[in-house]
């Protein structure tokens, strides 16, 4: 079967079958490199509570204090050059620190530990201690991440390296010191031809308008090429809000956009590449601005009660040089009331936190602007952005 085909490399350090309590895959493995490098490798899932009934997800803290974990570290770390932890969790998640503490309690402070994380669909890196780092390399092939570290430290700090390579053929060819032509094989040409045929059938190549500049998905909000600032402050107000006189405020998780917007012609295909999910909109009417300010703080990991902290799975507030977990359409006046707009993917988290903030039942949730979604707003916006040669009409 599928798991057996991985030859012991399908890792489920804290996921077991509900019926037998046996691990779904292997608890760990030792990866052996071509040139003699050995890496003791684990695979952790965050403390997921909405998993399917066929499995159980063991608590991460309990797992790193279990007998098998300690024995694996003692048996294999002496012959390993480092430890790799594949972790389905945000690179900033406090569970990363829990796992590292469990490792350090057995192997000491100078064993190299590289976390390869991924859950929040963003690019990020942080140093955990002098001999450990956490690296998250985007999502869905928008990024190919490359990580490495020295075997021997210079002084008391080990050097780690990482790179985010954009998921397109030109960037991949450059990273491999090659060319696009050399990377393109006959099977690839056939695949591209099939893609173009599907694009033509769906009219995805239709040019909607043009972008005046390159907007980067991972650029911090205060930079003029930030895609999320552009989407939240310009696109959404122009295409989503209604000219009704009611104050509106939208919030959205930053896993919702997956690719940059490039300068020049922007097609329907570009719209759904940038925003592939097409999540529809809900609205809650008459929410006080002060409560919405608190909501955004909590969505991005601000100090809250224990139940809400568990929902956030340990995410901490985002430094200014990173894109936060959630962005919103603009500033709020604390005493004014607003209609809150959010997409269905974010609904459980937004509504759950807001219930705790208000301490009461929420107003009735309404489906907002049927037919509009997180992708169609880009289509609507770029239809209003003519390309340079279309800006002048001659009579």
C-alpha positions as CSV (number, residue, x, y, z in Angstrom):
1,X,0.0,0.0,0.0
2,X,0.8,3.7,0.0
3,X,2.5,3.8,3.4
4,X,4.5,0.6,2.8
5,X,5.8,2.1,-0.5
6,X,7.7,4.7,1.5
7,X,10.0,2.0,2.9
8,X,9.8,3.2,6.5
9,X,10.1,6.9,5.6
10,X,6.4,7.7,6.0
11,X,6.7,9.4,9.4
12,X,4.0,9.8,12.0
13,X,5.7,10.5,15.3
14,X,2.5,11.4,17.1
15,X,-0.3,9.9,14.9
16,X,-1.6,6.4,15.7
17,X,-4.4,4.2,14.5
18,X,-7.4,4.6,16.9
19,X,-8.1,0.9,17.0
20,X,-4.7,-0.5,17.7
21,X,-2.8,2.6,19.1
22,X,0.0,1.6,16.7
23,X,1.7,4.4,14.7
24,X,0.2,5.0,11.3
25,X,3.7,5.1,9.7
26,X,7.2,5.0,11.3
27,X,7.8,7.1,14.5
28,X,11.2,8.1,13.1
29,X,13.9,7.1,10.6
30,X,17.6,7.7,9.9
31,X,18.2,9.2,6.5
32,X,21.6,8.3,5.1
33,X,23.2,10.7,2.6
34,X,25.2,9.8,-0.5
35,X,28.4,11.1,1.1
36,X,28.0,9.6,4.6
37,X,25.8,12.1,6.4
38,X,23.2,10.6,8.8
39,X,20.2,12.5,9.9
40,X,17.8,11.3,12.6
41,X,14.4,12.4,11.4
42,X,11.0,12.7,13.1
43,X,7.6,13.8,11.7
44,X,5.2,15.6,13.9
45,X,1.6,16.9,13.5
46,X,0.3,19.8,15.6
47,X,-2.2,19.0,18.4
48,X,-5.0,18.6,15.9
49,X,-8.4,18.0,17.5
50,X,-10.6,17.7,14.4
51,X,-8.9,14.7,12.8
52,X,-10.8,11.7,11.3
53,X,-12.1,9.0,13.6
54,X,-9.6,6.4,12.2
55,X,-6.6,7.9,13.9
56,X,-5.6,9.6,17.1
57,X,-3.2,12.5,17.4
58,X,-1.1,12.2,20.5
59,X,-0.2,15.4,22.4
60,X,3.1,16.7,21.3
61,X,4.4,17.4,24.8
62,X,3.4,13.9,25.9
63,X,5.1,12.4,22.9
64,X,8.5,14.1,23.5
65,X,8.5,12.7,27.1
66,X,7.6,9.2,26.0
67,X,9.9,6.3,26.3
68,X,10.2,5.5,22.6
69,X,11.3,9.1,21.9
70,X,14.0,9.1,24.5
71,X,15.3,5.7,23.4
72,X,15.4,6.8,19.7
73,X,17.5,9.8,20.6
74,X,19.8,7.9,22.8
75,X,20.3,5.1,20.3
76,X,20.8,7.1,17.1
77,X,22.0,10.6,18.0
78,X,25.6,9.5,18.7
79,X,26.0,8.3,15.1
80,X,24.0,11.2,13.5
81,X,25.3,14.5,12.2
82,X,22.1,16.2,13.0
83,X,18.3,15.9,13.8
84,X,15.6,16.9,11.3
85,X,12.0,17.4,12.5
86,X,9.4,17.5,9.8
87,X,6.6,19.5,11.6
88,X,3.1,20.2,10.2
89,X,2.9,23.5,12.1
90,X,3.7,27.2,11.7
91,X,7.5,27.9,12.0
92,X,6.7,30.2,15.0
93,X,4.4,27.7,16.8
94,X,5.4,27.2,20.4
95,X,5.1,23.4,19.9
96,X,8.3,23.7,17.8
97,X,10.0,24.9,21.0
98,X,8.4,22.1,23.0
99,X,9.8,19.5,20.6
100,X,13.3,21.1,20.7
101,X,13.2,21.2,24.5
102,X,12.5,17.4,24.5
103,X,15.4,16.8,22.1
104,X,17.8,19.0,24.1
105,X,16.9,17.2,27.4
106,X,18.4,14.0,25.9
107,X,21.1,15.0,23.4
108,X,22.4,18.3,24.9
109,X,22.7,21.8,23.4
110,X,25.2,21.3,20.6
111,X,23.4,18.7,18.4
112,X,22.3,20.5,15.2
113,X,18.5,20.5,14.9
114,X,16.7,21.6,11.7
115,X,12.9,22.0,11.8
116,X,11.2,21.9,8.4
117,X,7.8,23.3,9.1
118,X,4.6,24.1,7.2
119,X,1.0,24.8,8.1
120,X,0.4,28.5,7.7
121,X,1.3,28.7,4.0
122,X,3.9,31.4,4.4
123,X,7.7,31.8,4.1
124,X,9.5,32.2,7.4
125,X,12.7,31.4,9.3
126,X,13.8,31.8,12.9
127,X,16.7,30.7,15.0
128,X,15.7,28.7,18.0
129,X,19.0,28.5,19.7
130,X,22.7,28.4,18.7
131,X,22.3,25.0,17.1
132,X,18.7,24.9,15.9
133,X,16.5,26.8,13.4
134,X,12.9,26.5,12.1
135,X,12.2,27.0,8.3
136,X,8.9,27.2,6.5
137,X,9.0,27.5,2.7
138,X,5.6,28.7,1.5
139,X,3.1,26.2,0.1
140,X,1.7,24.4,-3.0
141,X,4.9,24.7,-5.1
142,X,5.0,28.5,-4.9
143,X,8.3,28.0,-3.2
144,X,11.0,25.3,-3.3
145,X,12.9,25.6,0.0
146,X,16.5,24.8,0.4
147,X,18.1,24.4,3.9
148,X,21.5,23.3,5.0
149,X,23.8,23.7,8.0
150,X,27.5,23.2,8.8
151,X,28.6,20.0,10.5
152,X,31.1,21.9,12.7
153,X,30.4,25.1,14.5
154,X,32.4,28.2,14.3
155,X,32.8,29.1,18.0
156,X,29.6,28.6,20.0
157,X,27.1,29.1,17.1
158,X,26.4,26.8,14.2
159,X,25.8,28.4,10.8
160,X,22.5,27.5,9.1
161,X,21.5,28.5,5.6
162,X,18.2,28.7,3.8
163,X,16.8,29.9,0.5
164,X,13.3,30.4,-0.9
165,X,13.2,29.6,-4.6
166,X,10.2,30.9,-6.5
167,X,8.3,28.0,-8.0
168,X,8.7,28.8,-11.7
169,X,11.0,27.3,-14.3
170,X,13.2,30.3,-14.7
171,X,14.1,30.5,-11.0
172,X,14.5,26.8,-10.7
173,X,16.8,26.7,-13.7
174,X,18.9,29.5,-12.3
175,X,19.1,27.8,-8.9
176,X,20.4,24.6,-10.7
177,X,22.8,26.6,-12.8
178,X,20.9,25.5,-15.9
179,X,18.4,27.0,-18.4
180,X,14.7,26.7,-18.9
181,X,15.3,24.9,-22.2
182,X,17.5,22.3,-20.5
183,X,14.9,21.6,-17.8
184,X,12.1,21.1,-20.3
185,X,11.8,17.4,-21.2
186,X,9.4,15.8,-23.7
187,X,7.0,14.8,-20.9
188,X,7.1,18.3,-19.7
189,X,6.3,19.7,-23.2
190,X,3.3,17.3,-23.4
191,X,2.1,18.4,-20.0
192,X,2.4,22.1,-20.9
193,X,0.4,21.5,-24.1
194,X,-2.4,19.8,-22.1
195,X,-2.4,22.8,-19.7
196,X,-2.7,25.3,-22.6
197,X,-5.5,23.3,-24.1
198,X,-7.4,23.4,-20.8
199,X,-6.7,27.1,-20.4
200,X,-8.1,27.8,-23.9
201,X,-11.2,25.7,-23.2
202,X,-11.9,27.7,-20.1
203,X,-10.9,31.1,-21.6
204,X,-8.3,31.5,-18.8
205,X,-6.0,33.4,-21.1
206,X,-8.3,36.4,-21.4
207,X,-6.4,39.6,-20.4
208,X,-8.5,41.5,-17.8
209,X,-6.2,44.5,-17.5
210,X,-2.7,45.3,-16.3
211,X,-0.8,45.6,-13.1
212,X,1.3,48.8,-12.7
213,X,4.0,46.9,-10.7
214,X,5.1,43.6,-9.2
215,X,3.4,42.9,-5.9
216,X,5.0,40.3,-3.7
217,X,2.9,37.9,-1.7
218,X,5.4,37.8,1.2
219,X,6.4,41.4,1.3
220,X,5.7,43.1,4.7
221,X,2.6,45.3,4.8
222,X,4.5,48.5,5.1
223,X,6.4,48.0,1.8
224,X,5.0,49.5,-1.4
225,X,5.1,46.2,-3.2
226,X,3.2,44.2,-0.6
227,X,0.5,42.2,-2.3
228,X,-1.5,41.8,0.9
229,X,-1.5,45.6,1.5
230,X,-2.7,46.0,-2.1
231,X,-5.4,43.4,-1.8
232,X,-6.7,44.5,1.6
233,X,-6.4,48.3,1.2
234,X,-7.3,48.7,-2.5
235,X,-8.8,45.6,-4.1
236,X,-11.3,44.6,-1.4
237,X,-12.7,48.1,-0.7
238,X,-13.1,48.7,-4.4
239,X,-14.8,45.4,-5.3
240,X,-16.3,44.0,-2.1
241,X,-17.7,47.0,-0.2
242,X,-21.1,48.4,-1.1
243,X,-21.7,52.1,-1.4
244,X,-24.5,52.0,1.1
245,X,-23.2,54.4,3.7
246,X,-22.8,51.6,6.2
247,X,-19.3,51.2,7.6
248,X,-17.7,47.9,6.5
249,X,-14.5,46.1,7.5
250,X,-13.1,42.9,6.1
251,X,-10.6,40.5,7.6
252,X,-8.9,37.5,5.9
253,X,-6.2,34.9,6.6
254,X,-3.0,35.3,4.7
255,X,-3.0,31.7,3.5
256,X,-5.6,32.9,1.0
257,X,-3.2,34.2,-1.7
258,X,-0.6,31.9,-3.1
259,X,1.4,33.8,-5.8
260,X,2.7,37.2,-6.7
261,X,1.0,39.6,-9.1
262,X,3.5,40.6,-11.8
263,X,3.8,43.9,-13.6
264,X,2.0,43.9,-17.0
265,X,-1.0,42.1,-18.4
266,X,-3.1,40.3,-15.9
267,X,-5.3,37.4,-17.1
268,X,-8.1,35.4,-15.7
269,X,-5.6,32.6,-15.2
270,X,-3.4,34.9,-13.2
271,X,-6.3,35.8,-10.9
272,X,-6.9,32.2,-10.0
273,X,-3.2,31.5,-9.7
274,X,-2.8,34.3,-7.2
275,X,-6.0,33.4,-5.4
276,X,-7.0,29.8,-6.2
277,X,-9.5,29.0,-3.5
278,X,-12.6,31.0,-4.4
279,X,-13.9,31.2,-0.8
280,X,-17.3,33.0,-0.5
281,X,-18.1,35.7,1.9
282,X,-20.1,36.0,5.2
283,X,-21.1,39.2,7.1
284,X,-22.0,40.0,10.7
285,X,-23.7,43.3,11.0
286,X,-23.3,45.9,13.8
287,X,-20.0,44.9,15.5
288,X,-18.3,47.6,17.6
289,X,-14.9,48.8,16.3
290,X,-13.2,48.1,19.6
291,X,-14.3,44.5,19.5
292,X,-13.0,44.2,15.9
293,X,-9.7,45.6,17.0
294,X,-9.5,43.0,19.7
295,X,-10.5,40.3,17.2
296,X,-7.6,41.2,14.8
297,X,-5.1,41.2,17.8
298,X,-6.3,37.8,18.8
299,X,-6.3,36.4,15.3
300,X,-2.6,37.3,15.1
301,X,-1.7,35.7,18.4
302,X,-2.3,38.4,21.0
303,X,-2.7,37.5,24.7
304,X,-6.0,35.8,25.2
305,X,-7.6,33.1,27.4
306,X,-6.4,29.5,27.5
307,X,-9.2,28.1,25.3
308,X,-8.6,30.6,22.5
309,X,-4.8,30.2,22.8
310,X,-5.3,26.4,22.2
311,X,-7.3,27.3,19.0
312,X,-4.4,29.3,17.8
313,X,-2.0,26.4,18.3
314,X,0.7,28.6,19.9
315,X,1.0,31.2,17.1
316,X,2.7,34.3,18.4
317,X,2.3,37.9,17.3
318,X,4.1,38.5,14.0
319,X,7.1,40.8,13.8
320,X,6.8,43.8,11.6
321,X,9.1,42.3,9.0
322,X,6.7,39.4,8.4
323,X,3.2,39.1,6.9
324,X,0.8,38.5,9.8
325,X,-1.6,35.6,10.0
326,X,-4.5,37.9,9.2
327,X,-4.9,41.2,7.5
328,X,-7.8,43.7,7.5
329,X,-9.0,46.5,5.3
330,X,-8.1,49.5,7.4
331,X,-8.2,51.3,10.7
332,X,-11.2,51.3,13.0
333,X,-12.9,53.8,15.2
334,X,-13.5,52.1,18.5
335,X,-16.9,53.6,19.3
336,X,-18.4,53.1,15.8
337,X,-20.2,50.0,14.5
338,X,-19.2,48.1,11.4
339,X,-20.4,45.2,9.2
340,X,-17.7,42.5,9.5
341,X,-16.9,40.7,6.3
342,X,-14.9,37.4,6.2
343,X,-14.6,34.3,4.1
344,X,-16.0,30.9,4.8
345,X,-12.6,29.3,5.3
346,X,-11.9,31.7,8.2
347,X,-15.4,31.5,9.6
348,X,-14.8,29.0,12.5
349,X,-11.8,30.9,13.9
350,X,-13.3,34.4,13.4
351,X,-16.7,33.5,14.9
352,X,-15.2,31.4,17.7
353,X,-13.0,34.3,18.8
354,X,-15.7,36.9,18.4
355,X,-18.1,34.9,20.6
356,X,-15.5,34.9,23.4
357,X,-14.8,38.6,23.0
358,X,-18.4,39.6,23.1
359,X,-19.4,37.0,25.7
360,X,-22.7,36.5,24.0
361,X,-24.4,35.0,21.0
362,X,-23.4,36.5,17.7
363,X,-25.8,38.3,15.4
364,X,-27.2,36.2,12.5
365,X,-24.5,35.4,9.9
366,X,-25.5,36.3,6.4
367,X,-24.1,35.2,3.1
368,X,-22.6,38.3,1.6
369,X,-22.7,39.2,-2.1
370,X,-23.5,35.7,-3.6
371,X,-21.3,35.1,-6.6
372,X,-18.4,37.1,-5.2
373,X,-15.5,35.3,-3.7
374,X,-11.8,35.7,-2.7
375,X,-10.7,35.1,-6.3
376,X,-13.4,36.9,-8.3
377,X,-12.6,40.2,-6.6
378,X,-9.2,40.2,-8.5
379,X,-11.1,39.6,-11.7
380,X,-13.4,42.5,-11.0
381,X,-10.6,44.8,-10.0
382,X,-8.3,44.2,-12.9
383,X,-11.2,44.7,-15.3
384,X,-11.0,48.3,-14.2
385,X,-7.2,48.6,-14.7
386,X,-6.5,49.2,-18.4
387,X,-3.2,48.4,-20.0
388,X,-1.1,51.4,-21.1
389,X,-2.0,51.1,-24.7
390,X,-5.7,51.1,-23.8
391,X,-5.7,54.2,-21.7
392,X,-6.3,56.7,-24.6
393,X,-9.2,56.6,-26.9
394,X,-8.9,58.3,-30.2
395,X,-12.1,59.8,-31.8
